[in-house]
Amino acid sequence: MTTHIRQRGFTLLELVIAITLIGLIVLIVTGAMRLSYRSVSSGEKRIDQLERLRTTAGVIDAQVQSCMPLRTEPDTEPKSSLKGQSDSLELATNYSLWKGRAGYVLAAYHIALGEDGRQALSISEHTVGVDDTRETQLLGGFDEMRFSYYATAAGESEGSWAEEWTDETLMPEKVRLIMKRAGKSMVMTIPLRVRGAEDWTSFTAVSPGTEQQ
């Protein structure tokens, strides 16, 4: 007696359904992987931006707080080295972005449009008496950036903020950098250690034409 075993194969409909399900699974997995990759990439970019912001804030704070007067001519009274506009800040300081505390440098900050058409902050500096100018971009991608300067007038109890500083006999009490991006504002306020002649006597006045030892 012979027994016949009937083998049933997949129908075309079943194959189509199986392929469709596999395709959906692959699509879901691929989408999840892309989302995960974008999240990681976005997180890394955010961390990089925060690190650059933290580093830049440290550099500006160190340079502004170490701002020094300058004696531009021999046997003359020192003058304020700080000159500022809303889009620029120039000063003499004993802290260098590239060299740390290794002599006096003239630092200049500039705010201008970057390659992406948004506001960017750059710095250039050179050691006093040495032709070694260096420049780099510190921050970029902001909707708005500007400096302002705080001082209290003689006889006044409260001071005010101004968009420029040109006084050669005094330095501002504080320097502020305002940055805005994506509707959020970040404000950095730095107090200065010296203001006028009575403070300058405890600091060494530096001549730009003198080589540093």
N, CA, C and O of each residue as an XYZ file, in Angstrom:
852
protein
N       0.856     -1.187      0.000
C       0.000      0.000      0.000
C       0.887      1.230      0.000
O       1.758      1.382      0.856
N       0.665      2.081     -0.939
C       1.500      3.277     -1.096
C       0.777      4.506     -0.560
O      -0.377      4.777     -0.893
N       1.517      5.255      0.301
C       0.937      6.488      0.878
C       1.524      7.683      0.163
O       2.744      7.805      0.051
N       0.688      8.548     -0.312
C       1.126      9.770     -1.006
C       1.044     10.944     -0.046
O      -0.018     11.225      0.509
N       2.195     11.650      0.158
C       2.217     12.848      1.022
C       2.152     14.066      0.130
O       2.994     14.260     -0.747
N       1.177     14.856      0.355
C       0.969     16.059     -0.477
C       1.692     17.245      0.161
O       1.367     17.627      1.285
N       2.651     17.825     -0.525
C       3.378     18.992     -0.043
C       2.751     20.263     -0.607
O       2.599     20.442     -1.816
N       2.392     21.141      0.344
C       1.710     22.383     -0.061
C       2.731     23.527     -0.092
O       3.378     23.768      0.928
N       2.905     24.227     -1.184
C       3.825     25.356     -1.297
C       3.153     26.680     -0.956
O       1.960     26.734     -0.658
N       3.971     27.774     -1.009
C       3.434     29.114     -0.750
C       2.698     29.620     -1.994
O       3.126     29.420     -3.131
N       1.623     30.255     -1.734
C       0.901     30.870     -2.846
C       1.524     32.219     -3.152
O       2.279     32.756     -2.342
N       1.216     32.759     -4.298
C       1.750     34.063     -4.690
C       1.323     35.144     -3.706
O       2.105     36.041     -3.391
N       0.090     35.065     -3.221
C      -0.423     36.060     -2.276
C       0.378     36.034     -0.971
O       0.717     37.081     -0.418
N       0.676     34.820     -0.488
C       1.447     34.692      0.750
C       2.854     35.256      0.584
O       3.388     35.899      1.487
N       3.448     35.005     -0.586
C       4.779     35.554     -0.839
C       4.761     37.078     -0.844
O       5.648     37.725     -0.286
N       3.735     37.642     -1.485
C       3.616     39.105     -1.542
C       3.467     39.684     -0.146
O       4.091     40.691      0.187
N       2.626     39.034      0.680
C       2.412     39.517      2.053
C       3.709     39.421      2.866
O       4.048     40.341      3.610
N       4.430     38.305      2.719
C       5.679     38.120      3.454
C       6.721     39.163      3.052
O       7.392     39.750      3.901
N       6.844     39.382      1.744
C       7.807     40.377      1.259
C       7.437     41.774      1.757
O       8.307     42.554      2.143
N       6.134     42.082      1.746
C       5.662     43.389      2.218
C       5.986     43.589      3.692
O       6.444     44.658      4.095
N       5.745     42.551      4.495
C       6.038     42.634      5.927
C       7.534     42.828      6.183
O       7.935     43.633      7.023
N       8.353     42.072      5.438
C       9.801     42.223      5.579
C      10.238     43.632      5.197
O      11.082     44.237      5.858
N       9.644     44.147      4.108
C       9.962     45.512      3.682
C       9.605     46.536      4.737
O      10.366     47.471      4.988
N       8.417     46.356      5.370
C       7.997     47.282      6.420
C       8.943     47.222      7.617
O       9.301     48.250      8.191
N       9.340     46.008      7.983
C      10.268     45.855      9.111
C      11.599     46.541      8.813
O      12.145     47.254      9.656
N      12.120     46.314      7.591
C      13.381     46.951      7.200
C      13.244     48.462      7.212
O      14.149     49.166      7.661
N      12.106     48.972      6.717
C      11.868     50.411      6.681
C      11.832     50.996      8.090
O      12.414     52.049      8.351
N      11.145     50.304      8.993
C      11.045     50.780     10.378
C      12.419     50.784     11.046
O      12.794     51.749     11.713
N      13.164     49.695     10.857
C      14.499     49.605     11.466
C      15.427     50.680     10.903
O      16.177     51.314     11.645
N      15.368     50.880      9.571
C      16.207     51.900      8.941
C      15.859     53.292      9.452
O      16.747     54.099      9.729
N      14.549     53.573      9.577
C      14.120     54.872     10.097
C      14.588     55.089     11.526
O      15.019     56.183     11.890
N      14.499     54.029     12.341
C      14.952     54.139     13.730
C      16.452     54.402     13.797
O      16.912     55.189     14.624
N      17.217     53.738     12.920
C      18.667     53.935     12.902
C      19.020     55.352     12.460
O      19.928     55.972     13.014
N      18.295     55.864     11.453
C      18.537     57.235     11.003
C      18.229     58.237     12.099
O      18.994     59.175     12.328
N      17.095     58.035     12.783
C      16.714     58.935     13.872
C      17.751     58.904     14.978
O      18.108     59.942     15.536
N      18.236     57.701     15.295
C      19.259     57.561     16.331
C      20.541     58.261     15.924
O      21.172     58.936     16.738
N      20.933     58.100     14.649
C      22.152     58.734     14.159
C      22.024     60.256     14.209
O      22.949     60.950     14.631
N      20.859     60.775     13.772
C      20.652     62.221     13.806
C      20.670     62.752     15.226
O      21.199     63.833     15.483
N      20.089     61.990     16.152
C      20.073     62.420     17.555
C      21.489     62.487     18.107
O      21.851     63.441     18.797
N      22.290     61.465     17.798
C      23.675     61.447     18.263
C      24.471     62.585     17.630
O      25.240     63.273     18.303
N      24.270     62.773     16.312
C      24.980     63.836     15.609
C      24.593     65.206     16.148
O      25.444     66.073     16.349
N      23.267     65.392     16.385
C      22.790     66.660     16.924
C      23.336     66.887     18.320
O      23.704     68.006     18.678
N      23.389     65.821     19.108
C      23.921     65.935     20.470
C      25.390     66.297     20.466
O      25.829     67.133     21.256
N      26.167     65.666     19.569
C      27.588     65.964     19.475
C      27.812     67.412     19.025
O      28.708     68.094     19.522
N      26.987     67.869     18.078
C      27.105     69.245     17.606
C      26.775     70.219     18.717
O      27.442     71.241     18.876
N      25.742     69.901     19.488
C      25.360     70.749     20.609
C      26.467     70.801     21.662
O      26.769     71.866     22.201
N      27.060     69.660     21.947
C      28.158     69.607     22.919
C      29.344     70.429     22.423
O      29.975     71.146     23.199
N      29.648     70.324     21.119
C      30.750     71.089     20.537
C      30.490     72.585     20.636
O      31.395     73.357     20.954
N      29.235     73.001     20.362
C      28.885     74.420     20.464
C      29.025     74.924     21.894
O      29.550     76.013     22.126
N      28.554     74.129     22.851
C      28.649     74.528     24.255
C      30.108     74.602     24.708
O      30.486     75.485     25.479
N      30.918     73.664     24.220
C      32.332     73.672     24.589
C      33.039     74.891     24.017
O      33.857     75.513     24.696
N      32.723     75.239     22.760
C      33.320     76.429     22.142
C      32.864     77.679     22.880
O      33.653     78.600     23.092
N      31.592     77.714     23.272
C      31.067     78.866     24.002
C      31.761     78.993     25.354
O      32.127     80.093     25.767
N      31.940     77.864     26.041
C      32.599     77.877     27.343
C      34.055     78.337     27.213
O      34.533     79.150     28.004
N      34.752     77.803     26.201
C      36.147     78.175     25.991
C      36.275     79.649     25.630
O      37.144     80.347     26.152
N      35.408     80.123     24.734
C      35.441     81.525     24.329
C      35.153     82.439     25.500
O      35.819     83.459     25.676
N      34.159     82.078     26.305
C      33.828     82.881     27.482
C      35.025     82.970     28.418
O      35.288     84.029     28.987
N      35.752     81.869     28.583
C      36.928     81.878     29.442
C      38.025     82.783     28.911
O      38.676     83.495     29.676
N      38.232     82.757     27.581
C      39.265     83.593     26.960
C      38.914     85.072     27.100
O      39.752     85.874     27.513
N      37.672     85.435     26.756
C      37.263     86.837     26.844
C      37.349     87.322     28.282
O      37.827     88.427     28.538
N      36.892     86.506     29.220
C      36.932     86.885     30.636
C      38.370     87.130     31.088
O      38.651     88.120     31.763
N      39.282     86.227     30.716
C      40.688     86.369     31.117
C      41.326     87.598     30.497
O      42.086     88.303     31.160
N      41.025     87.865     29.224
C      41.654     89.006     28.557
C      41.110     90.333     29.053
O      41.873     91.273     29.279
N      39.798     90.418     29.225
C      39.211     91.680     29.688
C      39.632     91.973     31.123
O      39.975     93.111     31.446
N      39.610     90.963     31.985
C      40.002     91.197     33.373
C      41.484     91.529     33.500
O      41.893     92.152     34.479
N      42.291     91.123     32.527
C      43.727     91.414     32.556
C      44.076     92.612     31.689
O      45.245     92.837     31.376
N      43.070     93.376     31.303
C      43.288     94.548     30.453
C      44.232     95.537     31.145
O      44.097     95.812     32.337
N      45.192     96.066     30.373
C      46.229     96.933     30.916
C      46.272     98.267     30.173
O      45.895     98.334     29.003
N      46.732     99.338     30.845
C      46.967    100.609     30.138
C      48.230    100.507     29.304
O      49.055     99.621     29.525
N      48.382    101.407     28.351
C      49.560    101.421     27.483
C      50.227    102.785     27.524
O      49.558    103.814     27.621
N      51.559    102.785     27.450
C      52.308    104.028     27.271
C      52.797    104.013     25.832
O      53.743    103.300     25.495
N      52.155    104.795     24.995
C      52.463    104.770     23.564
C      53.741    105.520     23.212
O      54.349    105.250     22.176
N      54.158    106.462     24.065
C      55.390    107.215     23.838
C      56.203    107.222     25.126
O      55.630    107.229     26.216
N      57.541    107.220     25.018
C      58.367    107.273     26.225
C      58.090    108.542     27.031
O      57.805    109.598     26.465
N      58.177    108.427     28.353
C      58.021    109.570     29.267
C      56.662    110.242     29.145
O      56.548    111.447     29.373
N      55.648    109.498     28.796
C      54.283    110.044     28.751
C      53.407    109.246     29.701
O      53.729    108.118     30.074
N      52.302    109.850     30.079
C      51.356    109.156     30.945
C      50.688    108.012     30.178
O      50.371    108.167     28.999
N      50.471    106.878     30.825
C      49.783    105.776     30.135
C      48.344    106.143     29.807
O      47.718    106.958     30.486
N      47.851    105.536     28.775
C      46.470    105.763     28.345
C      45.701    104.455     28.349
O      46.278    103.368     28.330
N      44.398    104.589     28.373
C      43.550    103.398     28.299
C      43.801    102.668     26.986
O      43.830    103.281     25.919
N      43.979    101.374     27.074
C      44.195    100.582     25.865
C      42.890    100.054     25.295
O      42.869     99.484     24.204
N      41.793    100.243     26.036
C      40.519     99.664     25.624
C      39.736    100.643     24.752
O      39.444    101.768     25.158
N      39.408    100.191     23.562
C      38.547    100.947     22.655
C      37.454    100.007     22.174
O      37.733     98.875     21.779
N      36.233    100.467     22.205
C      35.157     99.560     21.854
C      34.021    100.190     21.091
O      33.674    101.353     21.300
N      33.448     99.406     20.205
C      32.206     99.723     19.519
C      31.272     98.547     19.747
O      31.648     97.562     20.383
N      30.065     98.647     19.232
C      29.119     97.546     19.414
C      29.567     96.283     18.688
O      29.190     95.173     19.065
N      30.389     96.463     17.629
C      30.830     95.304     16.855
C      32.332     95.053     16.949
O      32.869     94.267     16.168
N      33.021     95.702     17.888
C      34.461     95.490     18.022
C      34.931     95.844     19.425
O      34.306     96.633     20.133
N      36.044     95.243     19.801
C      36.664     95.507     21.099
C      38.164     95.319     20.952
O      38.627     94.260     20.530
N      38.929     96.364     21.307
C      40.383     96.298     21.255
C      40.942     96.592     22.634
O      40.444     97.464     23.345
N      41.988     95.851     23.008
C      42.586     96.060     24.327
C      43.971     95.444     24.389
O      44.332     94.600     23.569
N      44.747     95.886     25.388
C      46.041     95.281     25.688
C      45.854     94.424     26.933
O      45.204     94.841     27.891
N      46.421     93.237     26.911
C      46.214     92.297     28.005
C      47.446     91.425     28.186
O      48.245     91.267     27.263
N      47.597     90.858     29.379
C      48.729     89.949     29.592
C      48.315     88.492     29.462
O      49.025     87.596     29.918
N      47.155     88.254     28.834
C      46.717     86.885     28.580
C      46.521     86.693     27.083
O      45.778     87.443     26.449
N      47.188     85.687     26.516
C      47.096     85.402     25.084
C      46.297     84.126     24.846
O      46.441     83.146     25.577
N      45.465     84.147     23.831
C      44.695     82.955     23.461
C      45.626     81.812     23.074
O      45.362     80.654     23.399
N      46.719     82.138     22.378
C      47.621     81.105     21.877
C      48.766     80.774     22.843
O      49.263     79.648     22.857
N      49.179     81.755     23.644
C      50.356     81.546     24.483
C      50.051     81.529     25.982
O      50.947     81.271     26.786
N      48.826     81.794     26.362
C      48.517     81.886     27.781
C      49.134     83.144     28.368
O      49.186     84.178     27.703
N      49.594     83.066     29.589
C      50.211     84.229     30.232
C      51.698     84.256     29.912
O      52.533     83.831     30.711
N      52.005     84.760     28.735
C      53.402     84.760     28.278
C      53.774     86.116     27.693
O      54.403     86.179     26.636
N      53.400     87.190     28.355
C      53.719     88.524     27.860
C      52.485     89.284     27.447
O      51.379     88.743     27.435
N      52.682     90.545     27.107
C      51.563     91.408     26.767
C      51.205     91.295     25.287
O      52.079     91.244     24.423
N      49.908     91.257     25.016
C      49.433     91.175     23.638
C      48.365     92.237     23.410
O      47.685     92.669     24.341
N      48.237     92.641     22.171
C      47.156     93.519     21.750
C      46.112     92.636     21.083
O      46.380     92.015     20.055
N      44.927     92.582     21.667
C      43.859     91.719     21.168
C      42.740     92.569     20.568
O      42.413     93.640     21.079
N      42.167     92.076     19.488
C      41.068     92.781     18.823
C      39.969     91.785     18.476
O      40.204     90.801     17.775
N      38.781     92.052     18.971
C      37.614     91.223     18.669
C      36.768     91.940     17.615
O      36.605     93.160     17.650
N      36.237     91.155     16.682
C      35.402     91.731     15.624
C      34.158     90.870     15.418
O      34.237     89.642     15.385
N      33.022     91.524     15.283
C      31.764     90.848     14.980
C      31.384     91.195     13.544
O      31.280     92.370     13.191
N      31.178     90.180     12.728
C      30.825     90.395     11.324
C      30.037     89.201     10.824
O      29.914     88.193     11.521
N      29.507     89.312      9.627
C      28.763     88.203      9.035
C      29.711     87.080      8.649
O      30.749     87.319      8.031
N      29.354     85.856      9.014
C      30.153     84.705      8.646
C      29.768     84.171      7.284
O      28.958     84.773      6.580
N      30.345     83.049      6.914
C      30.065     82.449      5.617
C      28.608     82.020      5.481
O      28.084     81.935      4.370
N      27.956     81.748      6.611
C      26.551     81.330      6.579
C      25.590     82.513      6.630
O      24.376     82.328      6.710
N      26.144     83.747      6.582
C      25.291     84.928      6.599
C      24.807     85.325      7.979
O      23.964     86.213      8.108
N      25.330     84.677      9.016
C      24.937     84.995     10.387
C      26.128     85.595     11.126
O      27.257     85.558     10.636
N      25.865     86.150     12.312
C      26.892     86.848     13.054
C      27.958     85.885     13.593
O      27.649     84.804     14.096
N      29.222     86.312     13.471
C      30.343     85.516     13.959
C      31.312     86.421     14.710
O      31.459     87.599     14.383
N      31.970     85.861     15.716
C      32.944     86.599     16.522
C      34.338     86.055     16.247
O      34.589     84.858     16.391
N      35.250     86.954     15.847
C      36.634     86.567     15.568
C      37.579     87.359     16.451
O      37.227     88.423     16.960
N      38.782     86.831     16.627
C      39.805     87.513     17.409
C      41.114     87.510     16.641
O      41.462     86.528     15.987
N      41.841     88.630     16.727
C      43.206     88.690     16.216
C      44.060     89.289     17.323
O      43.601     90.153     18.071
N      45.284     88.838     17.425
C      46.167     89.377     18.461
C      47.619     89.243     18.038
O      47.970     88.379     17.234
N      48.467     90.119     18.596
C      49.893     89.979     18.401
C      50.605     90.452     19.656
O      50.122     91.326     20.376
N      51.750     89.862     19.900
C      52.543     90.213     21.063
C      53.091     91.616     20.900
O      53.551     91.987     19.820
N      53.042     92.400     21.973
C      53.532     93.773     21.929
C      55.000     93.784     21.530
O      55.822     93.103     22.144
N      55.326     94.553     20.508
C      56.698     94.674     20.043
C      57.154     93.579     19.103
O      58.303     93.583     18.661
N      56.259     92.622     18.784
C      56.615     91.508     17.905
C      55.570     91.393     16.803
O      54.371     91.488     17.066
N      56.022     91.189     15.579
C      55.103     91.065     14.453
C      54.702     89.598     14.291
O      55.267     88.874     13.470
N      53.725     89.176     15.082
C      53.310     87.764     15.046
C      51.780     87.652     15.107
O      51.237     86.873     15.890
N      51.108     88.428     14.282
C      49.652     88.477     14.317
C      49.017     87.132     13.963
O      49.390     86.483     12.985
N      48.048     86.736     14.789
C      47.273     85.528     14.531
C      45.795     85.868     14.611
O      45.394     86.808     15.298
N      44.996     85.092     13.900
C      43.552     85.372     13.872
C      42.774     84.072     13.750
O      43.212     83.131     13.089
N      41.619     84.031     14.393
C      40.756     82.864     14.286
C      39.319     83.247     14.625
O      39.076     84.244     15.304
N      38.379     82.450     14.148
C      36.968     82.653     14.499
C      36.663     81.874     15.768
O      36.983     80.691     15.877
N      36.043     82.548     16.719
C      35.713     81.921     17.997
C      34.313     81.328     18.008
O      34.116     80.188     18.430
N      33.344     82.103     17.543
C      31.943     81.673     17.561
C      31.268     82.079     16.264
O      31.707     83.015     15.595
N      30.200     81.375     15.907
C      29.452     81.712     14.708
C      28.026     81.209     14.792
O      27.661     80.482     15.716
N      27.224     81.608     13.814
C      25.859     81.120     13.738
C      24.879     81.821     14.645
O      23.851     81.244     15.001
N      25.171     83.066     15.033
C      24.263     83.799     15.916
C      23.414     84.792     15.116
O      23.845     85.321     14.091
N      22.209     85.025     15.607
C      21.328     85.995     14.955
C      21.748     87.421     15.284
O      21.558     88.336     14.483
N      22.319     87.601     16.469
C      22.753     88.938     16.891
C      23.882     88.805     17.898
O      23.845     87.942     18.775
N      24.892     89.668     17.768
C      25.990     89.740     18.725
C      26.384     91.207     18.857
O      26.442     91.927     17.861
N      26.656     91.650     20.084
C      27.100     93.035     20.249
C      27.760     93.234     21.608
O      27.425     92.571     22.590
N      28.715     94.172     21.636
C      29.377     94.579     22.868
C      28.710     95.842     23.409
O      28.126     96.622     22.656
N      28.804     96.029     24.720
C      28.401     97.286     25.341
C      29.277     97.509     26.568
O      29.921     96.583     27.061
N      29.296     98.763     27.060
C      30.261     99.169     28.073
C      29.565     99.950     29.184
O      28.758    100.844     28.929
N      29.898     99.589     30.418
C      29.220    100.173     31.574
C      30.178    101.083     32.345
O      31.332    100.730     32.585
N      29.678    102.259     32.727
C      30.475    103.188     33.524
C      29.544    104.082     34.332
O      28.397    104.319     33.956
N      30.065    104.566     35.442
C      29.325    105.492     36.299
C      29.973    106.863     36.198
O      31.159    107.006     36.494
N      29.229    107.854     35.793
C      29.757    109.210     35.650
C      30.033    109.806     37.022
O      29.414    109.420     38.014
N      30.969    110.753     37.070
C      31.321    111.404     38.332
C      30.085    112.064     38.936
O      29.346    112.771     38.251
N      29.875    111.826     40.212
C      28.745    112.428     40.902
C      27.458    111.635     40.789
O      26.461    111.967     41.431
N      27.474    110.596     39.983
C      26.291    109.763     39.809
C      26.377    108.516     40.696
O      27.464    107.998     40.952
N      25.227    108.051     41.155
C      25.200    106.859     42.009
C      25.030    105.579     41.194
O      25.399    104.494     41.643
N      24.476    105.717     40.008
C      24.272    104.561     39.150
C      24.862    104.820     37.768
O      24.845    105.944     37.267
N      25.371    103.780     37.178
C      25.963    103.906     35.861
C      24.987    103.538     34.756
O      23.806    103.295     35.005
N      25.498    103.502     33.533
C      24.661    103.153     32.380
C      25.520    102.446     31.341
O      26.747    102.534     31.358
N      24.845    101.743     30.438
C      25.520    101.016     29.371
C      25.579    101.868     28.113
O      24.616    102.559     27.779
N      26.707    101.821     27.418
C      26.878    102.563     26.171
C      27.336    101.610     25.077
O      27.910    100.559     25.364
N      27.083    101.975     23.826
C      27.432    101.128     22.692
C      28.860    101.337     22.202
O      29.322    100.617     21.317
N      29.571    102.330     22.778
C      30.956    102.546     22.384
C      31.770    103.060     23.565
O      31.224    103.586     24.535
N      33.102    102.895     23.462
C      33.997    103.402     24.499
C      35.238    103.977     23.835
O      35.990    103.262     23.173
N      35.448    105.301     24.023
C      36.576    105.985     23.392
C      37.406    106.779     24.395
O      38.379    107.421     24.001
N      37.055    106.756     25.660
C      37.767    107.515     26.697
C      39.191    106.981     26.859
O      39.384    105.788     27.091
N      40.195    107.867     26.737
C      41.583    107.450     26.861
C      42.115    107.563     28.280
O      43.222    107.104     28.560
N      41.342    108.169     29.184
C      41.795    108.343     30.560
C      41.150    107.356     31.520
O      41.623    107.183     32.643
N      40.085    106.715     31.091
C      39.382    105.754     31.926
C      39.053    104.499     31.133
O      38.970    104.521     29.905
N      38.872    103.428     31.847
C      38.348    102.208     31.266
C      36.946    101.987     31.823
O      36.646    102.457     32.920
N      36.090    101.291     31.104
C      34.744    101.025     31.630
C      34.821    100.121     32.858
O      35.812     99.423     33.069
N      33.781    100.146     33.644
C      33.726     99.270     34.819
C      33.422     97.832     34.421
O      33.888     96.886     35.055
N      32.633     97.684     33.361
C      32.257     96.347     32.905
C      32.165     96.337     31.387
O      31.891     97.358     30.756
N      32.396     95.184     30.825
C      32.184     94.953     29.386
C      31.168     93.817     29.257
O      31.251     92.808     29.958
N      30.232     93.998     28.367
C      29.178     92.992     28.195
C      29.114     92.537     26.743
O      29.211     93.344     25.819
N      28.951     91.243     26.561
C      28.742     90.658     25.231
C      27.379     89.984     25.219
O      27.119     89.069     26.000
N      26.514     90.444     24.327
C      25.171     89.885     24.197
C      25.115     89.043     22.937
O      25.526     89.492     21.867
N      24.608     87.821     23.058
C      24.488     86.909     21.929
C      23.074     86.346     21.876
O      22.534     85.920     22.897
N      22.472     86.344     20.683
C      21.116     85.826     20.523
C      21.084     84.806     19.395
O      21.643     85.015     18.319
N      20.404     83.685     19.679
C      20.260     82.637     18.666
C      18.992     81.849     18.961
O      18.742     81.443     20.096
N      18.194     81.641     17.907
C      16.963     80.847     18.021
C      16.052     81.372     19.124
O      15.436     80.596     19.854
N      15.973     82.697     19.238
C      15.080     83.295     20.220
C      15.601     83.308     21.640
O      14.917     83.786     22.545
N      16.815     82.786     21.856
C      17.392     82.752     23.201
C      18.546     83.739     23.297
O      19.336     83.887     22.364
N      18.628     84.413     24.441
C      19.687     85.400     24.659
C      20.697     84.876     25.667
O      20.328     84.266     26.670
N      21.969     85.115     25.396
C      23.049     84.791     26.323
C      23.830     86.064     26.577
O      24.277     86.720     25.637
N      23.997     86.417     27.842
C      24.657     87.662     28.212
C      25.878     87.346     29.068
O      25.781     86.647     30.077
N      27.019     87.866     28.655
C      28.262     87.690     29.398
C      28.738     89.057     29.874
O      29.028     89.932     29.059
N      28.822     89.245     31.194
C      29.241     90.516     31.773
C      30.543     90.326     32.539
O      30.637     89.468     33.417
N      31.554     91.138     32.198
C      32.880     90.990     32.788
C      33.312     92.293     33.451
O      33.369     93.326     32.784
N      33.619     92.270     34.750
C      34.136     93.475     35.413
C      35.621     93.650     35.128
O      36.344     92.663     34.992
N      36.085     94.893     35.036
C      37.501     95.173     34.825
C      38.189     95.413     36.164
O      37.580     95.915     37.108
N      39.456     95.050     36.231
C      40.211     95.221     37.473
C      40.744     96.632     37.625
O      40.950     97.102     38.744
N      40.970     97.317     36.504
C      41.505     98.681     36.568
C      40.563     99.629     35.842
O      39.842     99.234     34.926
N      40.583    100.909     36.275
C      39.739    101.908     35.629
C      40.517    103.126     35.211
O      40.545    103.478     34.032
N      41.167    103.791     36.194
C      41.848    105.041     35.903
C      43.258    105.083     36.446
O      43.807    104.067     36.874
N      43.849    106.296     36.423
C      45.250    106.462     36.786
C      45.562    105.957     38.185
O      46.654    105.443     38.426
N      44.613    106.097     39.117
C      44.877    105.655     40.485
C      45.058    104.144     40.568
O      45.711    103.643     41.484
N      44.478    103.418     39.611
C      44.641    101.958     39.563
C      45.864    101.558     38.747
O      46.455    100.506     38.991
N      46.244    102.386     37.783
C      47.306    102.021     36.859
C      48.677    101.991     37.507
O      49.581    101.328     36.998
N      48.856    102.702     38.633
C      50.176    102.783     39.251
C      50.683    101.422     39.706
O      51.889    101.232     39.864
N      49.764    100.463     39.920
C      50.184     99.145     40.374
C      50.443     98.189     39.211
O      50.747     97.014     39.419
N      50.319     98.700     37.987
C      50.548     97.870     36.802
C      51.693     98.440     35.978
O      51.982     99.635     36.036
N      52.329     97.587     35.226
C      53.408     98.028     34.359
C      52.838     98.581     33.060
O      52.099     97.891     32.358
N      53.180     99.822     32.744
C      52.749    100.400     31.477
C      53.653     99.878     30.381
O      54.873     99.851     30.540
N      53.069     99.465     29.278
C      53.823     98.807     28.219
C      53.842     99.664     26.976
O      52.822    100.238     26.594
N      54.993     99.755     26.346
C      55.101    100.479     25.089
C      55.051     99.495     23.941
O      55.817     98.531     23.936
N      54.159     99.705     22.943
C      54.071     98.789     21.805
C      55.371     98.644     21.041
O      55.568     97.643     20.352
N      56.268     99.620     21.145
C      57.516     99.563     20.403
C      58.641     98.896     21.165
O      59.776     98.872     20.689
N      58.354     98.352     22.338
C      59.394     97.740     23.164
C      59.348     96.236     23.093
O      58.290     95.644     23.304
N      60.463     95.598     22.802
C      60.511     94.152     22.762
C      60.335     93.598     24.160
O      60.857     94.147     25.130
N      59.590     92.500     24.254
C      59.403     91.830     25.525
C      60.607     90.935     25.813
O      61.099     90.239     24.926
N      61.067     90.959     27.043
C      62.209     90.135     27.436
C      61.738     88.745     27.808
O      62.551     87.894     28.170
